[in-house]
Amino acid sequence: MGGPGSPLLALVFVAGAAATWLAGALLSKTTDALDTRFGLGEELGGLILLAVTGSLPEIAITASAAISGHLDLAVGNLIGGVAIQTLVLVVLDAVSGPDRPLSFRVGSLIPVIEGLMVVVVLATALAGAALPASANVGGASPTSIAVVVFWLAGVWVVNRVRLTPAWDVHAPEATPGRRHVREKHPAAPHPYAGASTAKVVVLFAAASLVTLGAGVALQVSGSALATNIGMQGAVFGATFLAAASALPEIASGITAVKLGDLQLAVGDILGGNSFQICLLLLADVLAGTPVIDAAHHSDVWLGGLGLLVTGIAAAAIIARPRRTFFWLGVDSLAMVVIYAAGIALLPLIK
Protein backbone atom coordinates (compact mmCIF):
# COMPACT_ATOMS: atom_id res chain seq x y z
CA MET A 1 0.00 0.00 0.00
CA GLY A 2 1.37 3.40 -0.97
CA GLY A 3 1.94 6.20 1.47
CA PRO A 4 0.04 9.49 1.64
CA GLY A 5 -0.02 11.57 -1.52
CA SER A 6 1.95 14.79 -1.93
CA PRO A 7 -1.07 17.13 -1.48
CA LEU A 8 -1.89 15.57 1.90
CA LEU A 9 1.76 15.65 2.96
CA ALA A 10 2.01 19.28 1.91
CA LEU A 11 -1.11 20.06 3.95
CA VAL A 12 0.40 18.36 7.03
CA PHE A 13 3.66 20.24 6.49
CA VAL A 14 1.88 23.60 6.25
CA ALA A 15 -0.20 22.80 9.34
CA GLY A 16 2.98 21.89 11.23
CA ALA A 17 4.57 25.16 10.13
CA ALA A 18 1.53 27.15 11.30
CA ALA A 19 1.54 25.38 14.66
CA THR A 20 5.26 26.06 14.97
CA TRP A 21 4.66 29.78 14.31
CA LEU A 22 1.82 30.15 16.83
CA ALA A 23 3.26 27.93 19.57
CA GLY A 24 6.73 29.38 19.04
CA ALA A 25 5.46 32.91 19.59
CA LEU A 26 3.75 31.85 22.82
CA LEU A 27 6.86 29.93 23.90
CA SER A 28 9.03 33.00 23.35
CA LYS A 29 6.78 35.20 25.49
CA THR A 30 6.45 32.70 28.33
CA THR A 31 10.20 32.02 28.28
CA ASP A 32 10.87 35.76 28.61
CA ALA A 33 8.36 35.96 31.47
CA LEU A 34 9.96 33.06 33.35
CA ASP A 35 13.45 34.45 32.73
CA THR A 36 12.35 37.80 34.16
CA ARG A 37 10.95 36.17 37.30
CA PHE A 38 13.72 33.66 37.96
CA GLY A 39 16.79 35.28 36.37
CA LEU A 40 17.54 32.13 34.36
CA GLY A 41 20.17 33.69 32.15
CA GLU A 42 22.54 35.03 34.77
CA GLU A 43 24.67 31.87 34.85
CA LEU A 44 25.90 29.49 32.17
CA GLY A 45 23.33 26.82 33.07
CA GLY A 46 20.49 29.30 32.68
CA LEU A 47 21.82 30.49 29.33
CA ILE A 48 21.93 26.89 28.10
CA LEU A 49 18.34 26.36 29.28
CA LEU A 50 17.18 29.46 27.42
CA ALA A 51 19.00 28.30 24.27
CA VAL A 52 17.28 24.91 24.49
CA THR A 53 13.80 26.36 24.92
CA GLY A 54 14.38 28.77 22.05
CA SER A 55 15.34 25.93 19.70
CA LEU A 56 12.61 23.39 20.40
CA PRO A 57 11.48 23.12 16.74
CA GLU A 58 15.03 22.27 15.65
CA ILE A 59 15.40 19.85 18.57
CA ALA A 60 12.17 18.04 17.65
CA ILE A 61 13.09 17.85 13.97
CA THR A 62 16.62 16.65 14.71
CA ALA A 63 15.51 14.04 17.24
CA SER A 64 12.75 12.72 15.00
CA ALA A 65 15.06 12.53 11.97
CA ALA A 66 17.84 10.81 13.91
CA ILE A 67 15.54 8.22 15.51
CA SER A 68 13.84 7.41 12.19
CA GLY A 69 17.17 7.06 10.38
CA HIS A 70 16.84 10.12 8.12
CA LEU A 71 20.34 11.31 8.94
CA ASP A 72 20.78 13.32 5.75
CA LEU A 73 17.66 15.32 6.62
CA ALA A 74 19.02 16.02 10.12
CA VAL A 75 22.40 17.17 8.82
CA GLY A 76 20.84 19.25 6.06
CA ASN A 77 18.52 21.02 8.48
CA LEU A 78 21.27 21.76 11.02
CA ILE A 79 24.20 22.71 8.78
CA GLY A 80 22.52 23.76 5.57
CA GLY A 81 19.72 25.59 7.37
CA VAL A 82 22.00 28.27 8.85
CA ALA A 83 21.99 30.25 5.60
CA ILE A 84 18.23 30.56 5.20
CA GLN A 85 17.76 31.21 8.91
CA THR A 86 20.30 34.04 8.76
CA LEU A 87 18.13 35.56 6.03
CA VAL A 88 15.56 36.22 8.75
CA LEU A 89 17.69 39.33 9.34
CA VAL A 90 16.56 40.55 5.91
CA VAL A 91 12.93 40.31 7.04
CA LEU A 92 13.76 42.22 10.22
CA ASP A 93 15.64 44.84 8.19
CA ALA A 94 12.50 45.44 6.10
CA VAL A 95 10.34 45.64 9.24
CA SER A 96 12.70 48.13 10.94
CA GLY A 97 11.81 50.87 8.42
CA PRO A 98 13.20 52.52 5.27
CA ASP A 99 15.25 55.33 6.85
CA ARG A 100 18.33 53.40 7.98
CA PRO A 101 19.36 49.73 7.65
CA LEU A 102 18.98 47.46 10.65
CA SER A 103 22.76 46.94 10.72
CA PHE A 104 23.28 50.71 11.05
CA ARG A 105 20.91 51.00 13.99
CA VAL A 106 22.07 48.00 16.04
CA GLY A 107 24.95 49.96 17.63
CA SER A 108 26.38 47.03 19.61
CA LEU A 109 29.26 44.62 19.11
CA ILE A 110 27.67 41.77 21.06
CA PRO A 111 25.79 40.47 17.97
CA VAL A 112 29.14 40.53 16.14
CA ILE A 113 30.59 38.15 18.75
CA GLU A 114 27.50 35.96 18.38
CA GLY A 115 28.05 35.97 14.62
CA LEU A 116 31.65 34.87 15.15
CA MET A 117 30.34 32.01 17.30
CA VAL A 118 28.32 30.85 14.30
CA VAL A 119 31.42 30.99 12.12
CA VAL A 120 33.49 28.98 14.63
CA VAL A 121 30.98 26.18 15.23
CA LEU A 122 29.81 25.95 11.61
CA ALA A 123 33.38 25.88 10.28
CA THR A 124 34.16 23.14 12.81
CA ALA A 125 31.19 21.09 11.60
CA LEU A 126 32.16 21.51 7.94
CA ALA A 127 35.73 20.50 8.70
CA GLY A 128 34.43 17.44 10.53
CA ALA A 129 32.65 16.30 7.38
CA ALA A 130 36.11 15.51 5.97
CA LEU A 131 37.04 13.15 8.83
CA PRO A 132 37.09 9.39 8.20
CA ALA A 133 33.70 7.77 8.78
CA SER A 134 35.24 5.51 11.42
CA ALA A 135 36.20 8.43 13.67
CA ASN A 136 33.95 8.48 16.72
CA VAL A 137 34.01 8.70 20.50
CA GLY A 138 31.47 6.32 21.98
CA GLY A 139 29.33 6.62 18.88
CA ALA A 140 29.57 10.42 18.74
CA SER A 141 31.69 12.33 16.27
CA PRO A 142 34.68 14.27 17.69
CA THR A 143 33.33 17.11 15.58
CA SER A 144 30.01 17.16 17.45
CA ILE A 145 31.82 17.20 20.80
CA ALA A 146 34.16 19.99 19.66
CA VAL A 147 31.20 22.06 18.46
CA VAL A 148 29.54 21.89 21.88
CA VAL A 149 32.78 22.79 23.66
CA PHE A 150 33.35 25.79 21.39
CA TRP A 151 29.72 26.89 21.79
CA LEU A 152 29.89 26.73 25.60
CA ALA A 153 33.08 28.81 25.54
CA GLY A 154 31.41 31.32 23.24
CA VAL A 155 28.32 31.61 25.45
CA TRP A 156 30.58 32.30 28.44
CA VAL A 157 32.40 35.02 26.48
CA VAL A 158 29.18 36.66 25.30
CA ASN A 159 27.69 36.68 28.80
CA ARG A 160 30.90 38.11 30.27
CA VAL A 161 31.00 40.86 27.65
CA ARG A 162 27.31 41.64 28.21
CA LEU A 163 27.68 41.89 31.99
CA THR A 164 31.13 43.58 32.13
CA PRO A 165 31.97 45.18 28.77
CA ALA A 166 35.62 46.13 28.36
CA TRP A 167 34.88 48.78 25.75
CA ASP A 168 32.43 51.60 25.11
CA VAL A 169 30.76 51.66 21.71
CA HIS A 170 29.87 55.06 20.26
CA ALA A 171 27.53 54.61 17.30
CA PRO A 172 25.76 57.88 16.37
CA GLU A 173 22.05 57.51 15.56
CA ALA A 174 22.03 53.88 16.71
CA THR A 175 19.01 52.56 18.62
CA PRO A 176 20.11 49.19 20.04
CA GLY A 177 17.39 49.01 22.68
CA ARG A 178 17.64 46.77 25.73
CA ARG A 179 20.67 44.53 26.30
CA HIS A 180 18.50 41.81 27.88
CA VAL A 181 14.81 40.99 28.01
CA ARG A 182 14.86 41.32 31.81
CA GLU A 183 15.51 45.05 31.49
CA LYS A 184 12.30 47.03 31.87
CA HIS A 185 11.01 48.37 28.58
CA PRO A 186 10.15 52.10 28.72
CA ALA A 187 6.76 51.57 27.09
CA ALA A 188 5.77 47.91 26.82
CA PRO A 189 5.32 45.76 29.95
CA HIS A 190 6.97 42.38 30.29
CA PRO A 191 4.88 39.53 28.84
CA TYR A 192 2.32 38.18 31.30
CA ALA A 193 3.32 40.76 33.90
CA GLY A 194 -0.07 40.44 35.58
CA ALA A 195 -0.35 36.65 35.37
CA SER A 196 0.56 34.20 38.09
CA THR A 197 3.72 32.14 37.77
CA ALA A 198 1.63 28.96 37.72
CA LYS A 199 -0.32 30.19 34.70
CA VAL A 200 2.87 31.13 32.87
CA VAL A 201 4.37 27.69 33.59
CA VAL A 202 1.24 25.95 32.25
CA LEU A 203 1.28 28.07 29.09
CA PHE A 204 5.02 27.41 28.69
CA ALA A 205 4.50 23.65 29.02
CA ALA A 206 1.61 23.66 26.54
CA ALA A 207 3.56 25.72 24.02
CA SER A 208 6.55 23.41 24.41
CA LEU A 209 4.47 20.29 23.75
CA VAL A 210 2.80 21.81 20.69
CA THR A 211 6.15 23.00 19.36
CA LEU A 212 7.71 19.57 19.80
CA GLY A 213 4.71 17.86 18.18
CA ALA A 214 4.76 20.30 15.27
CA GLY A 215 8.48 19.68 14.80
CA VAL A 216 7.92 15.93 14.54
CA ALA A 217 5.08 16.50 12.06
CA LEU A 218 7.35 18.73 9.98
CA GLN A 219 10.10 16.11 9.91
CA VAL A 220 7.86 13.15 9.07
CA SER A 221 5.80 14.92 6.41
CA GLY A 222 8.85 16.72 5.06
CA SER A 223 10.85 13.52 4.66
CA ALA A 224 8.01 11.79 2.82
CA LEU A 225 7.30 14.87 0.71
CA ALA A 226 10.97 15.14 -0.31
CA THR A 227 10.89 11.48 -1.41
CA ASN A 228 7.67 11.98 -3.37
CA ILE A 229 8.97 14.98 -5.31
CA GLY A 230 12.43 13.48 -5.82
CA MET A 231 14.32 16.06 -3.75
CA GLN A 232 17.38 15.07 -1.76
CA GLY A 233 16.54 14.99 1.95
CA ALA A 234 19.55 17.15 2.81
CA VAL A 235 18.43 19.86 0.38
CA PHE A 236 14.82 19.75 1.61
CA GLY A 237 16.04 20.01 5.20
CA ALA A 238 18.25 22.98 4.40
CA THR A 239 15.53 24.92 2.61
CA PHE A 240 11.84 24.24 3.26
CA LEU A 241 12.31 22.52 6.62
CA ALA A 242 14.79 25.14 7.86
CA ALA A 243 12.47 27.94 6.76
CA ALA A 244 9.53 26.36 8.62
CA SER A 245 11.54 25.89 11.82
CA ALA A 246 12.67 29.54 11.62
CA LEU A 247 9.09 30.86 11.84
CA PRO A 248 9.19 31.40 15.65
CA GLU A 249 12.40 33.45 15.25
CA ILE A 250 10.66 35.56 12.62
CA ALA A 251 7.70 36.19 14.93
CA SER A 252 9.80 37.02 18.00
CA GLY A 253 12.24 39.05 15.91
CA ILE A 254 9.51 41.21 14.42
CA THR A 255 8.11 41.81 17.92
CA ALA A 256 11.56 42.81 19.21
CA VAL A 257 12.14 45.19 16.30
CA LYS A 258 8.78 46.87 16.80
CA LEU A 259 9.68 47.34 20.50
CA GLY A 260 13.01 48.89 19.49
CA ASP A 261 15.11 46.01 20.84
CA LEU A 262 17.30 45.70 17.76
CA GLN A 263 20.32 44.22 19.54
CA LEU A 264 18.16 41.46 21.01
CA ALA A 265 16.49 40.77 17.65
CA VAL A 266 19.77 40.32 15.78
CA GLY A 267 21.44 38.49 18.66
CA ASP A 268 18.60 35.97 18.94
CA ILE A 269 18.95 35.00 15.28
CA LEU A 270 22.72 34.60 15.36
CA GLY A 271 22.73 32.99 18.80
CA GLY A 272 20.09 30.49 17.73
CA ASN A 273 22.12 29.54 14.66
CA SER A 274 25.21 28.76 16.73
CA PHE A 275 23.27 26.58 19.18
CA GLN A 276 21.61 24.77 16.30
CA ILE A 277 24.95 23.24 15.23
CA CYS A 278 25.33 21.80 18.76
CA LEU A 279 22.35 19.57 18.01
CA LEU A 280 24.68 17.40 15.93
CA LEU A 281 25.70 15.78 19.23
CA LEU A 282 22.06 15.07 20.11
CA ALA A 283 21.59 13.48 16.70
CA ASP A 284 24.72 11.35 17.20
CA VAL A 285 23.45 10.06 20.55
CA LEU A 286 19.96 9.23 19.26
CA ALA A 287 21.17 7.68 16.01
CA GLY A 288 24.00 5.78 17.70
CA THR A 289 26.42 6.89 15.00
CA PRO A 290 28.05 10.16 13.86
CA VAL A 291 25.44 11.85 11.66
CA ILE A 292 28.07 14.11 10.10
CA ASP A 293 29.04 11.04 8.04
CA ALA A 294 25.73 11.47 6.20
CA ALA A 295 26.69 14.96 5.01
CA HIS A 296 26.55 15.46 1.25
CA HIS A 297 28.53 17.91 -0.85
CA SER A 298 25.32 19.96 -0.96
CA ASP A 299 25.50 20.32 2.85
CA VAL A 300 29.05 21.64 2.63
CA TRP A 301 27.97 24.03 -0.14
CA LEU A 302 24.99 25.33 1.84
CA GLY A 303 27.11 25.49 5.01
CA GLY A 304 29.55 27.66 3.08
CA LEU A 305 26.63 29.93 2.15
CA GLY A 306 25.83 30.11 5.85
CA LEU A 307 29.36 31.27 6.60
CA LEU A 308 29.17 33.91 3.86
CA VAL A 309 25.87 35.46 4.90
CA THR A 310 26.85 35.36 8.60
CA GLY A 311 30.11 37.14 7.78
CA ILE A 312 28.22 39.80 5.84
CA ALA A 313 25.76 40.32 8.70
CA ALA A 314 28.53 40.67 11.30
CA ALA A 315 30.67 42.94 9.12
CA ALA A 316 27.71 45.21 8.35
CA ILE A 317 27.11 45.84 12.07
CA ILE A 318 30.67 47.18 12.28
CA ALA A 319 30.69 49.00 8.90
CA ARG A 320 27.19 50.49 9.49
CA PRO A 321 25.95 51.20 5.93
CA ARG A 322 23.67 54.25 6.02
CA ARG A 323 21.59 54.02 2.83
CA THR A 324 18.64 51.77 2.08
CA PHE A 325 17.50 50.46 -1.28
CA PHE A 326 13.93 49.15 -1.55
CA TRP A 327 13.65 49.36 2.27
CA LEU A 328 16.78 47.22 2.72
CA GLY A 329 20.42 47.88 3.54
CA VAL A 330 23.09 46.89 1.05
CA ASP A 331 24.09 44.05 3.38
CA SER A 332 20.58 42.56 3.24
CA LEU A 333 20.55 42.83 -0.54
CA ALA A 334 23.96 41.16 -0.72
CA MET A 335 22.76 38.28 1.47
CA VAL A 336 19.70 37.74 -0.71
CA VAL A 337 21.72 37.81 -3.94
CA ILE A 338 24.39 35.43 -2.59
CA TYR A 339 21.81 33.00 -1.24
CA ALA A 340 19.82 33.07 -4.49
CA ALA A 341 22.99 32.45 -6.49
CA GLY A 342 23.96 29.60 -4.16
CA ILE A 343 20.57 27.92 -4.56
CA ALA A 344 20.67 28.41 -8.35
CA LEU A 345 24.05 26.64 -8.49
CA LEU A 346 23.01 23.88 -6.10
CA PRO A 347 21.95 21.45 -8.90
CA LEU A 348 25.59 21.47 -10.09
CA ILE A 349 26.79 20.08 -6.74
CA LYS A 350 27.12 16.32 -6.93
Secondary structure, DSSP 8 states (H G I E B T S, - for coil): -----HHHHHHHHHHHHHHHHHHHHHHHHHHHHHHHHH-GGGSHHHHHHHHHHTTHHHHHHHHHHHHHT-HHHHHIIIIIHHHHHHTHHHHHHHHT-SSS-HHHHH--SHHHHHHHHHHHHHHHHHHHTTS-TT--BTTB-HHHHHHHHHHHHHHHHHHHHHHS-SS----TT-----SSTTS--SSS--TTTTS-HHHHHHHHHHHHHHHHHHHHHHHHHHHHHHHHHT--HHHHIIIIIHHHHTHHHHHHHHHHHHTT-HHHHHHHHHHHHHHHHHHHHHHHHHHTS-GGGG--HHHHHHHHHHHHHHHHHHHHHHH----EETTEEHHHHHHHHHHHHHHHHGGG--
